[in-house]
Structure formats: structure tokens, C-alpha cells
Amino acid sequence: MTARSFSALLAALLTAASSAAGAADYTLNDGAIAFSAPSDWPVIMQMSEGNPQVVAFQVKDPADSGTGEATRVTVTTRKLDDAQAFQSFVNQALEKARQTPGYESETGSDGGSLRYSGLNQKTRYKYRESYFYKNGIAVQLRCVHPVLKGTSPAWVAAYAQGCDQIAASLQK
């Protein structure tokens, strides 16, 4: 085996290993809601008792260092009486989104998420909110990141992939 083919094999094995180990599993509402998130997203808050329940992640963007801005992703659950209450839950969230200073609706590739941007102080943020109703529980996935000049397209793609991963696991 040549050094070049060994390096290629090693790179392939490392990629496979990082893909297999790239997710961490979480549950809320006594296991009724389960999802996975990228393992390199640290949990900054977890409240798994009561109503609502929340898991919040901070996603490190090298561009936000020293800016006071932060990217965060939250999964929030709330027990509801029925599907009609879920629709009210979604409508309230949509109305709250529209009240965001500088609110601008955006379209996304999945069509199943509310996507918009708004101002947090002087910084524009991009929001992606997805809603699910499962086992009498409303679930909101909220992905929020500042629009910073130094943020790389590769970071944005990895962040979007992480949000997609959580959304896909919530739909199972």
C-alpha cells in the first residue's frame, strides 16, 4: 500500500467515524419527544421537567468571537389538549415572529419552516422555526444566527445541516 492510498484510506475512515459519532441523542417529556443534534453543539440550557420543556444549544461561529452575538438552537415542547390548541400555539408563535423589529419574511428550501430575519439591537439575525405535533405535544425547533460579515459559507452550510438533522429526527 502506498503512502498516498494509505492517507486516502485513513481520511475515509476518519470521515466515517466522525459521521457515526456526529450526533447526540436527547429526549423530552419522559421520552415522548426524541431527537438528535450534532455532538459538537454544546447544551447551554436544559429543562426536562414541567411544561414547557427545553433543550438549548450554542453553535460556535468563529465570526462571532468578541462580537457579543451568538448562534443558538432550541427545541421547546409544550403539552397541549388537542390539535386545535396546537394551531393556536403555532399562530401565537407566528404573530410573535412578525413583531420582531425589522421583520422580513424569507423563503427556504424545505417550505415547511417559517424563515425570517429581524434585528436584535443593531445586528440582523436569521430565524428558522419549525413546528411539529406529536403525542399531544407541540414542538418548536428554533434555529437563530446573526448575519456577520466574517461568517463563512461552509459554516452556514454546516449549521443548516445541523438544523435539518434535528428537524428530520423530530419527524420520526
C-alpha positions in Angstrom: 0.0 0.0 0.0 1.4 3.4 -1.0 1.6 6.3 1.4 -1.0 8.1 -0.8 -3.5 5.3 -0.8 -3.0 4.8 3.0 -3.7 8.5 3.5 -6.8 8.3 1.4 -8.0 5.2 3.4 -7.3 6.9 6.7 -9.2 10.0 5.6 -12.2 7.9 4.6 -12.2 6.0 7.9 -12.0 9.3 9.9 -14.8 10.7 7.9 -16.9 7.6 8.5 -16.1 7.6 12.2 -16.9 11.3 12.6 -20.2 10.8 10.8 -21.2 7.9 13.0 -20.2 9.8 16.2 -21.5 13.1 14.9 -24.9 13.0 16.7 -26.0 13.2 20.3 -29.5 12.0 21.3 -31.9 13.9 23.5 -35.4 13.3 24.9 -38.1 15.5 26.4 -41.4 14.8 28.0 -40.4 11.5 29.5 -39.1 10.2 26.2 -42.3 11.1 24.2 -40.1 13.5 22.1 -36.7 12.3 20.9 -34.3 13.9 18.6 -30.6 14.0 17.7 -28.3 17.0 17.3 -24.7 17.5 16.2 -22.5 16.3 19.0 -20.3 19.4 18.8 -23.2 21.7 19.7 -22.9 22.2 23.5 -26.1 22.3 25.5 -26.4 25.7 27.3 -29.7 25.1 28.9 -31.9 22.0 29.6 -35.2 22.0 31.4 -36.7 18.5 31.2 -39.4 18.8 33.9 -42.7 20.7 33.8 -44.4 22.4 30.9 -42.8 23.7 28.7 -39.5 21.7 28.4 -36.5 23.0 26.5 -33.0 22.0 25.3 -30.9 24.9 24.0 -27.7 24.6 22.1 -25.0 27.2 21.4 -23.4 26.8 18.0 -19.9 28.3 17.7 -19.3 30.5 14.7 -15.7 31.8 14.6 -17.0 35.1 13.3 -19.0 35.9 16.4 -15.9 35.8 18.7 -15.7 39.1 20.6 -19.0 40.5 19.0 -21.4 39.7 21.8 -23.6 37.9 19.3 -24.3 34.1 19.5 -25.9 31.4 17.4 -28.4 29.3 19.3 -30.8 26.4 18.5 -33.7 25.5 20.8 -36.2 22.6 20.9 -39.1 23.6 23.1 -42.1 21.3 23.9 -45.5 22.1 25.4 -48.2 19.6 26.3 -51.5 20.5 24.7 -55.1 19.3 24.9 -55.6 18.7 21.2 -54.6 19.6 17.6 -56.7 22.8 17.8 -54.6 24.0 20.7 -51.5 23.2 18.5 -52.8 25.5 15.8 -53.2 28.3 18.4 -49.6 27.6 19.6 -48.3 28.0 16.0 -50.4 31.1 15.4 -49.1 32.7 18.5 -45.5 31.9 17.5 -46.1 33.4 14.0 -47.5 36.5 15.5 -44.6 36.9 17.9 -42.2 36.4 14.9 -43.9 39.2 13.0 -43.4 41.5 15.9 -39.6 41.2 15.7 -38.1 44.6 14.9 -37.1 44.7 11.2 -39.1 41.6 10.4 -38.7 40.3 6.8 -40.2 37.1 5.6 -37.8 34.8 3.7 -38.3 31.6 1.8 -36.4 28.4 2.4 -35.7 25.2 0.6 -37.9 23.0 2.7 -41.1 25.0 2.6 -42.1 23.6 5.9 -40.4 26.1 8.1 -41.1 29.8 8.9 -38.0 31.6 7.8 -37.4 35.3 8.5 -34.9 37.9 9.5 -35.0 40.6 12.1 -33.0 43.0 14.2 -31.6 42.2 17.6 -30.3 45.6 18.6 -28.3 46.6 15.5 -27.5 43.1 14.3 -29.6 41.3 11.7 -30.4 37.7 12.7 -31.8 34.9 10.5 -34.5 32.7 12.1 -35.8 29.3 11.1 -38.8 27.9 13.1 -40.4 24.5 12.5 -43.4 23.1 14.3 -44.5 19.6 15.0 -47.4 18.0 16.9 -46.6 14.5 18.3 -48.3 12.5 21.1 -50.3 15.5 22.3 -47.2 17.6 22.5 -46.3 20.7 20.5 -42.7 21.0 19.4 -40.9 24.1 18.2 -37.5 23.9 16.7 -35.9 27.4 16.5 -32.6 28.0 14.8 -31.2 31.6 15.1 -27.9 33.0 13.9 -26.5 36.5 13.5 -25.6 37.7 10.0 -21.9 38.6 10.4 -19.5 39.7 7.7 -16.9 37.0 8.7 -19.2 34.0 8.7 -18.1 31.6 6.1 -20.5 29.8 3.6 -19.1 26.5 4.9 -20.1 27.3 8.4 -23.6 28.4 7.3 -24.0 25.1 5.4 -22.9 23.0 8.4 -25.2 25.0 10.7 -28.2 24.5 8.3 -27.3 20.8 8.1 -27.4 20.5 11.9 -30.8 22.2 12.0 -32.0 19.8 9.2 -30.7 16.9 11.3 -32.8 17.9 14.3 -35.9 18.6 12.2 -35.6 15.2 10.5 -35.2 13.4 13.8 -38.2 15.2 15.3 -40.3 14.0 12.4 -39.6 10.3 13.1 
